[in-house]
């Protein structure tokens, strides 16, 4: 009986997502979601909104302590500072490479399709650009003046720095710090158990999140921006199924089919929450227990990727830039497109951890190449749905890079990776949930 229930979580989450889309469309198309109506006040903005936000807050609640304890355990598990440097360098290089490839492919696809030419403006949305912090300030802020404040605000880069520094200091203390290491490992195990508890209610929360989004968005706006939406979604899917899977196979030799099979849960959670940071607990659990990546690698690459890996956002910038340039009849040329690629890669670091990062990055790019920032208002209406899709692509990239780096460092258990049932949870018994850490 337990064996039959092992895949129940994945199935329930996918069913919840499908039902959410269906219910959301019914509410929208029948006009039940009119402002002030019973359905709008008590169901969409009431029940669905409350359940969805409670779930997202539950995931966010776990992020900081999970990253903190997991990174300390990871650094102590590595036990070698030079290896830590290699893992960081490889992860950073791969994240920047995939971001550059992502936006280059997006620009080529958007340019070939000619989207935006002859477009009739249908959106009254307006957008005011926000100033992004300069790169120098971002680098300064990596070192937290107050680590407790950084944790309270959920600032990932300072938390990562502080956690790594503590781990290094524990290694330097040596045998006397063994009790601290043991305590951190127990607390890390506790956090993974909490992730499993939250995941048990995920199908219902995913239903609520998706239903609310679709009920609000509807089809009319999607149809008016059909060209932009189709090209953007196509570019995102090409990057996920072609670019990322090619790099996974080329650089690690691992099976892309097995990877896609095991990453589905993470993608659904990312799609539902539209937040890479909120998905960190689920991503961590999946890459360790389902894919066999050792915690010493995953504890660094996953939160680091959630902060600076913005493949999906870069693709949106590329497609949106071409779309708006065509709408306003602006010829960017090769130099303009190269500027967009460079700006997007740099901005993925410079805007790390900034709320609304996608639109901030896009406003920076527009200002650099001379496009009117108010043009963002044309695509603002569908940005919520597009944000959900590109976040799913982002977290997939986090898992790809984690797997590649772990394989290159001998920190990936291929027996776990190649086992379709490895790490599958039994939702009928929370006490049987595996902690999910690969063996050394």
C-alpha positions as a printed Julia matrix, in Angstrom:
440×3 Matrix{Float64}:
   0.0    0.0     0.0
   2.83   2.37    0.87
   4.46   1.64   -2.48
   1.28   2.63   -4.32
   1.18   5.93   -2.45
   4.76   6.93   -3.16
   3.95   9.02   -6.23
   0.83  10.53   -4.69
   2.42  13.9    -3.91
   3.54  14.55   -7.51
   0.2   13.4    -8.89
  -1.79  15.49   -6.4
   0.27  18.62   -7.13
  -0.23  18.24  -10.9
  -3.95  17.58  -10.41
  -4.19  20.64   -8.17
  -2.48  22.74  -10.83
  -4.82  21.46  -13.57
  -7.94  22.01  -11.49
  -6.71  25.49  -10.54
  -6.38  26.46  -14.21
  -9.86  25.04  -14.96
 -11.6   26.71  -12.03
  -9.79  30.01  -12.68
 -10.9   30.04  -16.32
 -14.52  29.23  -15.39
 -14.61  32.06  -12.83
 -13.08  34.51  -15.3
 -15.07  33.59  -18.4
 -18.42  33.53  -16.59
 -17.83  36.99  -15.14
 -18.07  35.72  -11.57
 -14.9   37.61  -10.67
 -16.37  41.07  -11.2
 -15.13  43.64   -8.7
 -17.17  43.53   -5.5
 -18.96  40.28   -6.36
 -19.32  37.5    -3.79
 -16.9   35.26   -5.72
 -14.33  38.03   -6.05
 -14.44  39.11   -2.4
 -14.88  35.81   -0.59
 -13.48  33.18   -2.98
 -10.78  34.64   -5.27
  -9.44  37.43   -3.03
 -10.65  35.69    0.11
 -10.19  31.9     0.28
  -7.78  31.45   -2.65
  -5.69  34.47   -1.69
  -5.42  33.48    1.99
  -4.58  29.81    1.34
  -2.05  30.69   -1.35
  -0.27  33.35    0.67
  -0.18  31.16    3.78
   1.58  28.47    1.75
   4.07  30.91    0.22
   4.8   32.35    3.67
   5.34  28.81    4.97
   7.99  28.23    2.32
   9.6   31.62    2.95
   9.62  30.87    6.67
  11.95  27.94    6.02
  14.36  29.64    3.61
  16.7   31.51    5.97
  17.2   28.8     8.64
  17.47  26.11    5.95
  20.1   28.02    3.98
  21.98  28.97    7.16
  22.27  25.5     8.69
  22.61  23.73    5.35
  25.5   25.97    4.27
  27.32  25.5     7.58
  26.95  21.72    7.21
  27.99  21.97    3.57
  31.19  23.9     4.27
  32.1   21.58    7.15
  31.26  18.59    4.96
  33.6   19.8     2.23
  36.36  20.24    4.77
  38.54  21.82    2.09
  38.55  25.56    1.47
  40.07  25.21   -2.01
  37.22  22.91   -3.04
  34.72  25.47   -1.76
  36.39  28.01   -4.05
  36.14  25.62   -6.99
  32.45  24.96   -6.35
  31.72  28.7    -6.13
  33.72  29.53   -9.27
  32.11  26.76  -11.32
  28.61  27.68  -10.18
  29.11  31.4   -10.87
  30.6   30.74  -14.32
  27.8   28.39  -15.32
  25.07  30.74  -14.1
  26.54  33.64  -16.09
  27.01  31.43  -19.19
  23.43  30.17  -19.17
  22.1   33.7   -18.69
  24.07  34.97  -21.7
  22.91  32.05  -23.86
  19.31  32.53  -22.72
  19.05  36.17  -23.75
  20.94  35.62  -27.02
  18.49  32.88  -28.04
  15.54  35.05  -26.97
  16.71  38.0   -29.07
  17.29  35.83  -32.15
  13.86  34.19  -31.85
  12.06  37.49  -31.23
  13.88  39.22  -34.1
  13.07  36.39  -36.51
   9.38  36.46  -35.56
   9.05  40.24  -36.0
   6.72  40.61  -33.0
   5.49  44.13  -32.27
   5.58  45.44  -35.83
   2.23  47.16  -36.51
   1.09  46.47  -32.94
  -1.94  48.44  -31.79
  -1.49  49.63  -28.22
  -4.14  47.93  -26.08
  -2.81  48.38  -22.58
  -3.35  51.42  -20.43
  -0.9   50.13  -17.83
   1.87  52.47  -16.83
   5.26  51.68  -15.42
   7.66  53.91  -13.57
  11.23  52.69  -13.58
  12.91  52.07  -10.25
  16.57  52.76   -9.79
  18.67  49.66   -9.32
  21.48  49.74   -6.76
  24.91  50.18   -8.38
  27.03  47.05   -8.69
  29.61  48.49   -6.26
  26.94  48.82   -3.57
  25.76  45.26   -4.18
  29.33  44.02   -3.67
  29.65  46.05   -0.47
  26.32  44.74    0.83
  27.44  41.11    0.41
  29.22  41.57    3.75
  26.4   42.15    6.26
  26.9   44.96    8.76
  24.29  43.18   10.86
  23.83  39.48    9.98
  20.67  39.22   12.11
  19.14  42.1    10.14
  20.13  40.4     6.86
  18.35  37.24    8.03
  15.27  39.19    9.07
  15.12  40.81    5.62
  15.89  37.57    3.77
  18.91  39.05    1.96
  20.42  35.95    0.39
  23.91  37.07   -0.6
  24.81  38.41    2.9
  23.32  35.26    4.48
  25.38  33.05    2.16
  28.55  34.99    2.98
  27.95  34.89    6.74
  27.08  31.17    6.73
  30.19  30.26    4.71
  32.36  32.37    7.02
  30.97  30.57   10.08
  31.59  27.2     8.41
  35.2   28.14    7.63
  35.75  29.37   11.21
  34.35  26.09   12.58
  36.82  24.15   10.41
  39.67  26.3    11.71
  38.68  25.62   15.33
  38.96  21.9    14.64
  38.01  19.06   16.97
  36.68  21.34   19.71
  33.89  22.5    17.37
  32.61  18.97   16.7
  29.61  19.59   18.98
  28.69  22.67   16.95
  28.86  20.68   13.71
  26.7   17.91   15.16
  24.17  20.47   16.36
  24.04  22.16   12.94
  23.51  18.79   11.25
  20.62  17.93   13.57
  19.02  21.35   12.99
  19.49  20.96    9.23
  17.72  17.59    9.45
  14.89  19.23   11.4
  14.51  21.9     8.7
  14.29  19.22    5.99
  11.54  17.51    7.98
   9.69  20.83    8.11
  10.0   21.09    4.32
   8.31  17.69    4.04
   5.48  18.8     6.33
   4.83  21.94    4.24
   4.98  19.93    1.0
   2.19  17.69    2.28
  -0.33  20.55    1.89
   1.14  21.76   -1.39
  -1.51  20.35   -3.78
  -4.28  22.41   -2.17
  -2.15  25.55   -2.02
  -1.08  25.15   -5.66
  -4.76  24.9    -6.63
  -5.55  28.14   -4.78
  -2.56  30.05   -6.21
  -3.22  29.03   -9.81
  -6.99  29.53   -9.61
  -6.57  33.06   -8.28
  -4.02  34.03  -10.94
  -6.05  32.69  -13.85
  -9.31  34.16  -12.5
  -7.68  37.61  -12.39
  -5.77  37.38  -15.67
  -8.28  35.78  -18.03
  -7.87  35.25  -21.78
  -8.62  38.68  -23.26
  -5.29  40.22  -22.3
  -3.42  37.1   -23.41
  -5.08  37.23  -26.83
  -4.23  40.91  -27.32
  -0.57  40.15  -26.64
  -0.6   36.7   -28.26
   2.54  37.27  -30.37
   4.6   38.42  -27.4
   3.32  35.62  -25.17
   3.9   32.88  -27.77
   7.46  34.0   -28.56
   8.35  34.42  -24.88
   6.95  31.03  -23.88
   8.66  29.4   -26.87
  12.03  30.92  -25.93
  11.59  29.77  -22.31
  10.75  26.21  -23.39
  13.67  26.1   -25.84
  16.03  27.18  -23.07
  14.64  24.58  -20.66
  14.4   21.58  -22.98
  17.28  22.31  -25.37
  19.93  24.59  -23.84
  19.81  23.4   -20.23
  19.45  19.72  -21.13
  22.28  19.96  -23.7
  24.6   21.5   -21.09
  23.58  18.87  -18.53
  24.4   16.02  -20.93
  27.55  17.65  -22.31
  29.12  18.67  -19.01
  27.98  15.83  -16.74
  26.85  12.94  -18.92
  23.67  12.65  -16.81
  20.32  11.71  -18.34
  18.17  14.74  -19.25
  15.06  12.52  -19.3
  15.63  11.44  -15.69
  16.33  15.05  -14.71
  13.08  16.33  -16.24
  11.16  13.54  -14.55
  12.51  14.46  -11.12
  12.34  18.25  -11.43
   8.58  18.42  -12.07
   7.6   19.11   -8.47
  10.07  21.98   -8.18
   8.81  23.5   -11.43
   5.19  23.37  -10.27
   6.05  25.03   -6.95
   8.08  27.71   -8.76
   5.24  28.28  -11.24
   2.73  28.62   -8.4
   4.77  30.97   -6.21
   6.66  32.9    -8.95
   9.54  33.1    -6.49
  12.91  31.33   -6.75
  13.67  32.16   -3.11
  10.39  30.72   -1.84
  11.11  27.54   -3.79
  14.58  27.03   -2.23
  13.37  24.45    0.35
  11.72  22.32   -2.34
  14.69  22.67   -4.71
  17.12  21.71   -1.95
  15.14  18.64   -1.04
  14.79  17.52   -4.67
  18.44  17.9    -5.74
  19.68  16.1    -2.61
  17.18  13.29   -2.08
  15.94  12.82   -5.67
  19.06  13.62   -7.71
  21.82  12.54   -5.35
  23.64  15.87   -5.11
  25.59  16.0    -1.86
  24.46  18.66    0.59
  27.99  20.13    0.66
  27.43  21.28   -2.95
  23.66  21.83   -3.0
  23.72  24.02    0.12
  25.79  26.55   -1.84
  24.65  26.22   -5.47
  20.88  26.28   -4.82
  20.56  29.48   -2.73
  23.29  31.12   -4.83
  21.4   30.25   -8.01
  18.09  31.44   -6.58
  19.79  34.8    -6.04
  21.77  35.39   -9.25
  20.51  32.84  -11.81
  17.98  34.71  -13.91
  17.79  32.8   -17.19
  14.02  33.19  -17.44
  14.18  36.89  -16.6
  16.95  37.4   -19.19
  14.77  35.73  -21.83
  11.88  38.04  -20.94
  14.19  41.04  -21.32
  15.36  39.91  -24.74
  11.86  39.28  -26.08
  10.39  42.43  -24.49
  13.21  44.6   -25.83
  12.65  43.43  -29.41
   8.86  43.71  -28.99
   8.94  47.27  -27.66
  11.59  48.35  -30.18
   9.34  47.15  -33.01
   6.26  48.8   -31.49
   8.03  52.19  -31.33
   9.89  51.68  -34.62
  13.34  51.83  -33.02
  16.19  50.06  -34.84
  18.59  48.67  -32.25
  21.14  47.05  -34.55
  23.84  44.56  -33.6
  25.45  46.97  -31.12
  22.14  47.51  -29.36
  21.47  43.8   -29.03
  24.97  43.13  -27.71
  24.38  45.89  -25.16
  21.14  44.19  -24.09
  22.98  40.87  -23.6
  25.78  42.47  -21.58
  23.39  44.56  -19.48
  21.23  41.55  -18.67
  24.16  39.45  -17.51
  25.54  42.27  -15.32
  22.1   43.21  -14.02
  21.49  39.63  -12.87
  24.26  40.27  -10.32
  23.57  43.95   -9.66
  19.89  43.46   -8.85
  20.26  40.26   -6.85
  17.66  40.07   -4.1
  15.8   43.21   -5.22
  11.97  42.87   -5.15
  10.36  43.07   -8.61
  13.74  42.29  -10.1
  12.47  41.43  -13.59
  10.9   44.81  -14.28
  13.77  46.68  -12.62
  16.24  44.89  -14.89
  14.06  45.58  -17.92
  13.85  49.3   -17.13
  17.66  49.39  -16.84
  18.03  47.72  -20.23
  15.51  50.07  -21.88
  17.29  53.13  -20.51
  20.64  51.85  -21.77
  19.5   51.23  -25.37
  17.26  54.31  -25.62
  13.81  52.72  -25.5
  10.98  54.51  -23.63
  10.59  52.98  -20.17
   6.83  53.54  -20.32
   6.78  50.85  -23.03
   6.96  48.3   -20.22
   3.32  49.16  -19.55
   2.39  47.28  -22.74
   3.56  43.95  -21.31
   2.82  44.65  -17.67
  -0.59  43.0   -17.75
   0.74  39.53  -18.62
   3.9   39.82  -16.54
   2.43  37.87  -13.62
   1.8   34.77  -15.73
   5.09  35.13  -17.59
   6.86  35.53  -14.24
   5.44  32.2   -13.13
   6.78  30.44  -16.22
  10.22  32.04  -16.16
  10.62  31.24  -12.46
  10.06  27.56  -13.31
  12.88  27.87  -15.87
  15.13  29.61  -13.33
  14.82  26.87  -10.69
  15.42  24.21  -13.32
  18.68  25.99  -14.13
  19.61  25.96  -10.42
  19.17  22.18  -10.35
  21.08  21.7   -13.63
  24.09  23.68  -12.39
  23.97  21.92   -9.01
  24.07  18.54  -10.75
  26.89  19.53  -13.11
  29.05  20.99  -10.33
  28.4   18.03   -8.01
  29.31  15.53  -10.74
  32.55  17.39  -11.53
  33.54  17.33   -7.84
  32.63  13.69   -7.27
  29.77  14.75   -4.98
  26.88  13.2    -6.9
  25.5    9.74   -6.17
  24.53   8.42   -9.62
  22.74   5.45   -8.05
  20.26   7.91   -6.54
  20.12  10.04   -9.7
  19.3    7.06  -11.94
  16.74   5.56   -9.56
  13.25   6.82  -10.53
  11.93   6.08   -7.03
  14.79   7.63   -5.03
  13.56  10.22   -2.54
   9.89   9.82   -3.46
   7.75  10.81   -0.49
   4.83   8.94    1.0
   2.32  11.65    1.85
   0.27   9.32    4.04
   2.95   9.21    6.74
   4.85  12.36    7.54
   7.07  10.45    9.94
   8.37   8.32    7.06
   9.55  11.25    4.95
  13.26  10.85    4.1
  15.62  13.64    5.1
  17.14  13.38    1.65
  20.88  13.88    1.74
  23.16  12.02   -0.62
  26.01   9.99    0.75
  29.56  11.25    0.49
